Amino acid sequence: MDPVGIRSILASGELAARKGLGIVAGTQRRHQYAYTELMKRVHDGAIGEIVAGEAYWNGPCVRTYGFYHPRQSGWTDFEYMLRNWYFYAWLSGDHIVEQHVHNLDVVNWAIGAPPVEAVGVGGRQWRVEPEYGNIYDHFGVRYRYANGAVVVSTARQINDTQPLVTEGVIGTRGRASAGQISGANAWRYDGPHPNPYEQEHADLITSIRAGQPLNEARPVAEATLTAIMGRMAAYTGQAVSWEFVLRESELDLTPPEIKEGGYKLGPAPRVPPPASGREELV
């Protein structure tokens, strides 16, 4: 949920590698055949050098999918917060981290590295009721990569708006998105489509049986930190660099009362929504 947590994940990934353990953490597009076949071609130069990209997860409020649970008698403040974890940034990372991470991971995968800088905007204008905790309902972030590529990212959870969940990259010789390439080396995937959520488990089990366990800790952590960097840019209104979030930021979203008192199902601190563009960059 924050740079402090990401550094812990990276350390865990390195420890797992030394112990020969596998880590697969739910970035199922990395196991979806339309994506894996596409990336082979992108990395072989089918679209040339990547100069731009786009990533979107625009859809309805996740309450539509049953993520909200009305408070029941006997629930403490902390239990209510845990049962509605999605709506608190210290538990979900905000929806740019919890959900949009998948699209940002695809862009990082295509380019071969995380971005070097993010600037962004965001806010809480549609779901403003207290039951929605302290997360935003929209983000817009511009990411810049080391090779000069610029990626536009939007994440929105507002009902009755145009849905758009996709990602793509533009190169000097063409354009690539899930399962297809346009340009000089046009191509479209026409192979099998196993369920990617099941396939990632199958790939992990196969890798363990082969004695070469998959370890996706670093790409998952980097994709998550990419989303965190965008969130920090929107919350603070500042340009945020990769080097800062990876090595210097001391941001830890866990409420101080919980860090001091431990995870107990008792009273919970009030966590107000971030003031758009005015939070301190820590």
GIKAVEN-V698814 format. One record per backbone hydrogen bond with DSSP energy under -0.5 kcal/mol. NH is the residue of the N-H (numbers start at 1). CO is the residue of the C=O. E is the energy in kcal/mol with one decimal. If there is no record, write none. Layout:
nh:NH co:CO e:E
nh:NH co:CO e:E
This chain:
nh:4 co:251 e:-1.6
nh:6 co:2 e:-2.2
nh:7 co:3 e:-2.2
nh:8 co:4 e:-1.2
nh:9 co:5 e:-1.9
nh:10 co:6 e:-2.6
nh:11 co:7 e:-1.9
nh:12 co:8 e:-2.2
nh:13 co:9 e:-2.5
nh:14 co:10 e:-2.0
nh:15 co:11 e:-2.2
nh:16 co:12 e:-2.6
nh:17 co:13 e:-2.0
nh:18 co:14 e:-1.9
nh:19 co:15 e:-1.7
nh:20 co:16 e:-0.7
nh:20 co:17 e:-0.7
nh:21 co:16 e:-2.9
nh:23 co:214 e:-2.4
nh:28 co:26 e:-1.8
nh:30 co:27 e:-1.8
nh:31 co:28 e:-2.0
nh:32 co:29 e:-1.3
nh:33 co:31 e:-0.6
nh:35 co:32 e:-1.5
nh:36 co:32 e:-2.5
nh:37 co:33 e:-2.5
nh:38 co:34 e:-0.9
nh:39 co:35 e:-2.8
nh:40 co:36 e:-1.6
nh:41 co:37 e:-1.3
nh:42 co:38 e:-2.5
nh:43 co:39 e:-2.8
nh:44 co:40 e:-0.9
nh:45 co:42 e:-1.5
nh:46 co:41 e:-2.6
nh:48 co:45 e:-1.1
nh:51 co:170 e:-3.0
nh:52 co:170 e:-1.6
nh:53 co:150 e:-1.8
nh:54 co:168 e:-2.5
nh:55 co:152 e:-2.3
nh:56 co:166 e:-3.0
nh:57 co:154 e:-2.0
nh:58 co:164 e:-2.9
nh:59 co:57 e:-0.6
nh:59 co:156 e:-3.0
nh:64 co:61 e:-2.2
nh:65 co:62 e:-1.4
nh:66 co:63 e:-1.8
nh:67 co:62 e:-1.4
nh:75 co:72 e:-2.0
nh:78 co:266 e:-2.5
nh:80 co:76 e:-2.4
nh:81 co:77 e:-2.1
nh:82 co:78 e:-2.5
nh:83 co:79 e:-2.5
nh:84 co:80 e:-1.1
nh:85 co:82 e:-1.4
nh:87 co:84 e:-1.7
nh:88 co:85 e:-1.8
nh:91 co:88 e:-1.8
nh:92 co:88 e:-2.4
nh:93 co:89 e:-1.8
nh:97 co:94 e:-1.5
nh:98 co:94 e:-2.4
nh:99 co:95 e:-2.0
nh:100 co:95 e:-1.8
nh:102 co:99 e:-1.4
nh:103 co:100 e:-0.6
nh:104 co:100 e:-2.0
nh:105 co:101 e:-2.3
nh:106 co:102 e:-1.4
nh:107 co:103 e:-1.6
nh:108 co:104 e:-2.5
nh:109 co:105 e:-2.5
nh:110 co:106 e:-2.4
nh:111 co:107 e:-2.6
nh:112 co:108 e:-2.8
nh:113 co:108 e:-0.9
nh:116 co:144 e:-3.0
nh:117 co:144 e:-1.5
nh:118 co:240 e:-2.1
nh:119 co:142 e:-1.8
nh:121 co:140 e:-2.7
nh:123 co:138 e:-1.9
nh:128 co:126 e:-1.1
nh:132 co:129 e:-2.1
nh:133 co:130 e:-1.6
nh:134 co:87 e:-2.4
nh:135 co:87 e:-0.8
nh:135 co:132 e:-1.1
nh:137 co:123 e:-2.7
nh:138 co:123 e:-1.4
nh:139 co:155 e:-2.5
nh:140 co:121 e:-2.7
nh:141 co:153 e:-2.9
nh:142 co:119 e:-3.1
nh:143 co:141 e:-0.6
nh:143 co:151 e:-2.9
nh:144 co:117 e:-2.3
nh:145 co:149 e:-2.8
nh:148 co:145 e:-2.2
nh:150 co:51 e:-1.4
nh:151 co:143 e:-2.8
nh:152 co:53 e:-2.1
nh:153 co:141 e:-2.7
nh:154 co:55 e:-2.0
nh:155 co:139 e:-2.0
nh:156 co:57 e:-1.8
nh:157 co:137 e:-2.8
nh:158 co:59 e:-1.9
nh:161 co:158 e:-0.7
nh:164 co:58 e:-2.5
nh:166 co:56 e:-1.4
nh:168 co:54 e:-2.3
nh:169 co:176 e:-2.5
nh:170 co:52 e:-3.1
nh:171 co:174 e:-3.6
nh:172 co:49 e:-1.4
nh:173 co:47 e:-2.8
nh:174 co:47 e:-0.8
nh:174 co:171 e:-0.6
nh:175 co:182 e:-2.5
nh:176 co:169 e:-2.8
nh:177 co:180 e:-2.3
nh:178 co:167 e:-0.7
nh:179 co:34 e:-0.9
nh:180 co:177 e:-2.6
nh:181 co:187 e:-3.1
nh:182 co:175 e:-2.7
nh:184 co:173 e:-1.7
nh:186 co:183 e:-1.1
nh:187 co:181 e:-2.2
nh:189 co:179 e:-3.2
nh:199 co:195 e:-2.6
nh:200 co:196 e:-2.0
nh:201 co:197 e:-0.7
nh:202 co:198 e:-2.3
nh:203 co:199 e:-3.1
nh:204 co:200 e:-1.9
nh:205 co:201 e:-2.7
nh:206 co:202 e:-2.7
nh:207 co:203 e:-2.3
nh:208 co:204 e:-2.1
nh:209 co:205 e:-2.4
nh:210 co:206 e:-1.7
nh:211 co:208 e:-1.4
nh:212 co:207 e:-2.5
nh:216 co:23 e:-3.2
nh:220 co:216 e:-2.2
nh:221 co:217 e:-2.8
nh:222 co:218 e:-3.0
nh:223 co:219 e:-2.3
nh:224 co:220 e:-2.4
nh:225 co:221 e:-2.7
nh:226 co:222 e:-2.0
nh:227 co:223 e:-1.8
nh:228 co:224 e:-2.6
nh:229 co:225 e:-2.8
nh:230 co:226 e:-1.8
nh:231 co:227 e:-2.4
nh:232 co:228 e:-2.9
nh:233 co:229 e:-2.1
nh:234 co:230 e:-2.1
nh:235 co:231 e:-3.0
nh:236 co:232 e:-2.4
nh:237 co:233 e:-2.2
nh:240 co:118 e:-2.8
nh:242 co:116 e:-2.0
nh:245 co:241 e:-2.1
nh:246 co:242 e:-2.8
nh:247 co:243 e:-2.1
nh:248 co:243 e:-0.6
nh:248 co:244 e:-2.1
nh:249 co:244 e:-3.0
nh:250 co:282 e:-2.8
nh:258 co:255 e:-1.0
nh:259 co:255 e:-2.1
nh:260 co:256 e:-2.3
nh:261 co:257 e:-2.3
nh:262 co:258 e:-2.4
nh:264 co:262 e:-1.4
nh:266 co:264 e:-2.5
nh:272 co:270 e:-0.6
nh:274 co:134 e:-0.7
nh:276 co:274 e:-0.7
nh:277 co:234 e:-1.2
nh:278 co:235 e:-0.8
nh:278 co:275 e:-2.7
nh:279 co:235 e:-2.4
nh:279 co:275 e:-0.7
nh:282 co:280 e:-0.8
